[in-house]
């Protein structure tokens, strides 16, 4: 941690030593897990994984039972969080490999940029994954999207979560770090809160952890909490979630220590469902019994944990069944800051703050809940309206229809039994998909995520790292 603190103390921030001043606007924290399944936390019913800090956090705020990521893979979900726009509309249509032309365009208006313009200090730590040319002026970087301070990786922590060596801080490679990814990025965030920010201003802090995305590595002290697990792959995964929980607890403790918690809105969620098959392959996360996993638009691939806390505004220990999606973060966090979203573009997210605070029993949505996954062989499109969900193939020739209230496991296709409803949903989906497609860039037509001609959008095999 010495290198982090040294860098912060030497940074040319004129107001680093300014005395704390009363803040009129609330602080905002967006904490994002990577590949954390809907059922991976104790407060969401996992019988084994230990997540005491997040379980306690859920009791302090509101837990969403129908919280969705904006995509079933990582980069698109992240783009929606920052723009309020569904991924095919903002251009980040799938995961982004190193060197890819796909990126979050400078023409998109981002949450940190708007908050910074309203007087907020802004910081991003952890995974970025919103460009292919990371730390390259040819594409926008975190600083270009509104962050005063950032320490990030393009995609995964490498070579794993243990002792990563691929972080970049404000454009400068950090070099090898000692420790594990989630605690390391939280330590950076805490150092920024203590020494790096202008304390006369409210802050927006994005903490995007790598855990439990593969390749994973967990601190032995967390693996030791699972002595009864014979499968070491399962033990490593469960310990990795506990490692994430530990880091989250460290950050919440820092907010308490600095007397910031009472004036801070915190939202915790995940970018998509769990990796692997959950049984034999790497990736032992839980969907909580929902159908599908990462890279699938059935519920298990897109329904994720979602927990919000804002002392004095959000009632502790509450639960909401009202659906929310990642793109809602943009207008909701702007509302927390007392700001209006831009009116010059289509937003897919809705302001769910009245629902979170109990001021409204439903969410007014200008656009339906919508997903599009451009990854062969699972290229799919989906839309949810009230309790009804329609899924289609990429050609919009094959469909499934489910009533999620009666059948959250999506076990019974109702398109024939509910023929009239199916026809209406199909017409709405075709129309909405065409509107989204017409607005966004058409990278998805000609490029795969690694920059070549579109042959297959499956993630390529991991290249061996050259010895240093």
Residue pairs with C-beta under 8 A, 6 or more apart in sequence:
1 187
1 191
3 174
3 175
3 177
4 151
4 187
4 188
4 191
5 191
5 195
7 169
8 191
8 192
8 195
8 196
9 16
9 195
11 149
11 170
11 196
13 196
13 197
13 198
14 198
15 198
15 199
15 200
15 201
16 195
16 196
16 197
16 198
18 198
18 199
18 200
19 199
19 200
20 199
20 200
21 199
21 200
23 201
23 202
23 263
24 202
25 118
25 119
25 120
25 202
25 337
25 338
26 202
26 263
26 264
26 265
26 310
26 336
26 337
27 202
27 203
27 204
27 205
27 260
27 263
27 264
27 265
28 115
28 120
28 202
28 203
28 204
28 205
28 264
28 265
28 266
28 333
28 336
28 337
29 204
29 205
29 206
29 207
29 251
29 255
29 264
29 265
29 266
29 267
30 81
30 204
30 205
30 206
30 207
30 267
30 329
30 333
31 207
31 208
31 209
31 248
31 251
31 266
31 267
31 268
31 269
32 78
32 81
32 126
32 127
32 206
32 207
32 208
32 209
32 268
32 269
32 270
32 271
33 209
33 211
33 212
33 244
33 268
33 269
33 270
33 271
33 305
34 74
34 127
34 208
34 209
34 210
34 211
34 212
34 213
34 270
34 271
35 74
35 212
35 213
35 214
35 270
35 271
35 272
35 273
35 274
35 275
35 283
35 285
35 294
36 211
36 212
36 241
36 244
36 270
36 274
36 285
36 304
36 305
37 270
37 273
37 274
37 285
37 286
37 287
37 288
37 293
37 300
37 304
38 44
38 273
38 286
38 287
38 288
38 290
38 299
38 300
38 303
38 304
38 305
39 45
39 46
39 285
39 286
39 287
39 288
39 289
39 290
40 46
40 49
40 51
40 212
40 241
40 274
40 285
40 286
40 305
41 49
41 51
41 54
41 55
41 58
41 241
41 245
41 305
42 49
42 50
42 51
42 52
42 54
42 55
43 51
43 54
43 55
43 58
43 59
43 63
43 305
43 307
44 63
44 288
44 305
45 288
46 286
48 226
48 229
48 238
49 238
49 241
49 242
50 225
50 238
50 242
50 245
51 241
51 242
51 245
52 245
52 249
53 245
53 246
53 248
53 249
53 252
54 245
54 248
54 268
54 305
54 307
57 248
57 252
57 266
57 268
57 307
57 309
58 307
59 316
59 317
60 309
60 311
60 316
60 317
61 266
61 307
61 308
61 309
61 310
61 314
61 316
61 318
62 307
62 308
62 309
62 314
62 315
62 318
62 319
62 320
62 356
63 305
63 306
63 307
63 318
63 319
63 320
64 305
64 306
64 307
64 308
64 319
64 320
64 322
64 324
65 319
65 320
65 321
66 303
66 320
66 321
66 322
66 323
66 324
66 404
67 269
67 303
67 304
67 305
67 306
67 323
67 324
67 325
68 302
68 303
68 304
68 323
68 324
68 325
68 326
68 369
68 371
69 77
69 269
69 270
69 271
69 272
69 273
69 302
69 303
69 304
69 325
69 326
70 76
70 77
70 79
70 80
70 81
70 86
70 87
70 325
70 326
70 327
70 371
71 77
71 80
71 87
71 271
71 272
71 302
71 326
71 371
71 372
71 373
72 272
72 273
72 292
72 294
72 295
72 296
72 297
72 301
72 302
72 371
72 373
73 94
73 95
73 271
73 272
73 294
73 295
73 373
73 375
74 95
74 127
74 129
74 155
74 213
74 271
74 272
75 87
75 92
75 94
75 95
75 96
75 102
75 129
75 130
76 87
76 88
76 92
76 93
76 94
76 95
77 87
77 271
77 272
77 326
78 92
78 128
78 129
78 130
78 208
78 271
79 85
79 87
79 90
79 91
79 92
79 104
79 108
79 130
80 86
80 87
80 90
80 325
80 326
80 327
80 329
80 330
80 348
80 349
81 111
81 326
81 327
81 329
81 330
82 104
82 108
82 110
82 111
82 112
82 130
82 145
82 330
83 90
83 104
83 108
83 109
83 110
83 111
83 327
83 330
84 111
84 327
84 328
84 329
84 330
84 331
84 341
84 347
84 348
84 349
85 108
85 327
85 330
85 345
85 346
85 347
85 348
85 349
86 327
86 348
86 367
86 370
86 371
86 372
86 436
87 93
87 372
88 372
88 374
88 436
88 437
88 440
88 444
89 346
89 348
89 436
89 439
89 440
90 104
90 105
90 108
90 440
91 102
91 103
91 104
91 105
91 108
91 440
91 441
91 443
92 102
92 103
92 104
92 130
93 102
93 372
93 374
93 440
93 443
93 444
94 102
94 373
94 374
94 375
94 444
94 449
94 457
95 129
95 375
95 449
95 459
96 102
96 103
96 129
96 130
96 131
96 132
96 155
96 449
97 132
97 155
97 449
97 450
97 451
97 459
97 460
98 132
98 134
98 154
98 155
98 450
99 132
99 133
99 450
99 451
100 132
100 133
100 447
100 449
100 450
100 451
101 132
101 443
101 447
101 451
102 131
102 132
102 443
102 447
102 449
103 130
103 131
103 132
103 133
103 139
103 140
104 110
104 130
104 131
104 140
104 145
105 140
105 441
106 140
106 144
109 342
109 345
110 145
110 146
111 146
111 204
111 329
111 330
111 333
111 334
112 120
112 122
112 124
112 145
112 146
112 147
112 204
112 206
113 145
113 146
114 146
114 334
114 339
114 342
115 122
115 146
115 204
115 333
115 334
115 337
115 339
116 122
116 146
116 147
116 148
116 204
117 146
118 337
118 339
119 201
119 202
120 201
120 202
120 203
120 204
120 337
121 148
121 197
121 198
121 201
121 202
121 203
121 204
122 146
122 147
122 148
122 149
122 203
122 204
122 205
123 147
123 148
123 149
123 150
123 189
123 192
123 196
123 197
123 203
123 204
123 205
123 206
124 142
124 147
124 149
124 150
124 151
124 152
124 206
124 208
125 150
125 151
125 152
125 185
125 186
125 188
125 189
125 192
125 205
125 206
125 207
125 208
126 151
126 152
126 153
126 181
126 185
126 206
126 207
126 208
126 209
126 210
127 152
127 153
127 155
127 156
127 157
127 208
127 209
127 210
127 213
128 134
128 142
128 150
128 152
128 153
128 154
128 208
129 154
129 155
130 145
131 139
131 140
131 141
131 154
132 139
132 154
132 449
132 451
133 139
134 141
134 152
134 153
134 154
134 168
135 141
135 154
135 168
135 171
135 173
141 150
141 171
142 150
142 152
143 150
143 170
143 171
147 206
148 197
149 170
149 192
149 196
149 197
150 169
150 170
151 167
151 168
151 169
151 170
151 174
151 185
151 188
152 167
152 168
152 208
153 164
153 166
153 167
153 168
153 210
154 166
156 210
156 213
156 214
156 215
157 164
157 166
157 167
157 181
157 210
158 164
158 165
158 166
158 465
159 165
159 215
159 465
160 215
160 216
160 217
161 180
161 181
161 182
161 210
161 211
161 215
161 216
161 217
161 218
161 240
161 243
162 179
162 180
162 181
162 217
163 176
163 177
163 178
163 179
164 176
164 177
164 181
164 184
165 175
165 176
165 177
166 173
167 173
167 174
167 177
168 174
169 188
177 184
179 187
180 217
180 218
180 219
180 243
181 209
181 210
181 211
182 209
182 210
182 211
182 243
182 244
182 246
182 247
182 248
183 219
183 243
183 246
183 247
183 250
185 207
185 208
185 209
185 247
186 207
186 247
186 248
186 250
186 251
187 250
189 205
189 207
189 251
189 254
190 250
190 251
190 254
192 205
193 203
193 205
193 254
193 255
193 258
193 260
194 254
194 258
197 203
202 337
204 333
207 251
209 244
209 247
211 240
211 241
211 243
211 244
211 247
212 237
212 240
212 241
212 244
212 274
212 285
213 275
214 275
214 276
214 282
214 283
215 462
216 236
216 237
216 240
217 236
217 240
218 236
218 239
218 240
218 242
218 243
219 239
219 243
222 239
222 240
222 242
222 243
222 246
223 235
223 236
223 239
225 239
225 242
226 235
226 238
226 239
229 235
229 238
231 284
233 282
233 284
234 284
237 282
237 283
237 284
237 285
238 284
241 285
248 268
252 261
252 266
255 261
255 264
255 266
261 311
262 311
262 312
263 311
264 310
265 308
265 309
265 310
265 313
265 333
265 336
266 308
266 309
266 310
267 306
267 307
267 308
267 329
267 333
268 305
268 306
268 307
268 308
269 304
269 305
269 306
269 307
269 326
269 329
270 304
270 305
271 304
271 326
272 294
272 301
272 302
272 304
273 285
273 287
273 290
273 292
273 293
273 294
273 296
273 300
273 301
273 302
273 303
273 304
274 283
274 284
274 285
274 286
274 287
274 293
274 294
274 300
275 282
275 283
275 285
275 293
275 294
276 282
276 283
276 284
276 285
276 293
276 294
277 283
277 293
278 284
278 285
278 286
278 287
278 293
283 293
283 294
285 293
287 293
287 299
287 300
287 303
288 300
288 303
289 409
290 298
290 299
290 300
290 303
290 408
290 409
290 410
291 298
291 299
291 300
291 409
291 410
291 411
292 298
292 299
292 300
292 301
292 410
293 300
293 301
294 301
295 301
295 373
295 375
295 378
296 373
296 378
296 380
297 371
297 373
297 378
297 380
297 381
297 382
297 391
298 391
298 410
299 404
299 408
299 409
299 410
302 371
302 382
306 324
308 314
308 356
310 336
310 356
310 357
313 356
313 357
314 356
314 357
314 358
315 357
315 358
318 358
320 355
320 356
322 352
322 355
322 361
322 362
322 363
323 363
323 369
323 384
324 352
324 355
324 363
325 348
325 349
325 369
326 349
327 347
327 348
327 349
328 349
328 350
328 351
328 352
328 363
329 349
330 341
330 347
330 349
331 341
331 347
331 349
331 350
331 351
332 349
332 350
332 351
332 352
332 353
332 356
334 340
334 341
334 351
335 351
335 353
336 353
341 347
341 351
346 367
346 439
347 366
347 367
348 366
348 367
348 370
350 363
350 364
350 365
350 366
350 367
352 363
353 359
354 360
354 363
355 361
355 362
355 363
367 432
368 383
368 384
368 385
368 428
368 432
369 383
369 384
369 385
370 381
370 382
370 383
370 384
370 432
370 433
370 436
371 380
371 381
371 382
371 383
372 380
372 381
372 382
372 433
372 436
373 379
373 380
373 381
374 394
374 444
374 457
375 457
375 458
376 456
376 457
376 458
379 393
379 394
379 457
380 391
380 392
380 393
380 394
381 391
381 392
381 393
381 394
381 396
381 429
381 433
382 389
382 390
382 391
382 392
383 389
383 390
383 425
383 428
383 429
383 432
384 390
384 404
385 425
385 428
387 403
387 404
387 405
387 406
388 401
388 402
388 403
388 404
388 421
388 425
389 401
389 402
389 404
389 410
390 399
390 400
390 401
390 422
390 425
390 426
390 429
391 399
391 400
391 401
391 402
392 398
392 399
392 400
392 426
392 429
396 429
396 430
396 433
399 415
399 422
399 426
400 410
400 413
400 415
401 413
401 414
401 415
401 418
401 421
401 422
401 425
402 410
402 412
402 413
402 414
403 414
404 410
414 421
414 422
415 422
416 422
444 454
445 454
446 453
446 454
447 453
447 454
448 454
448 455
448 456
448 457
449 457
450 460
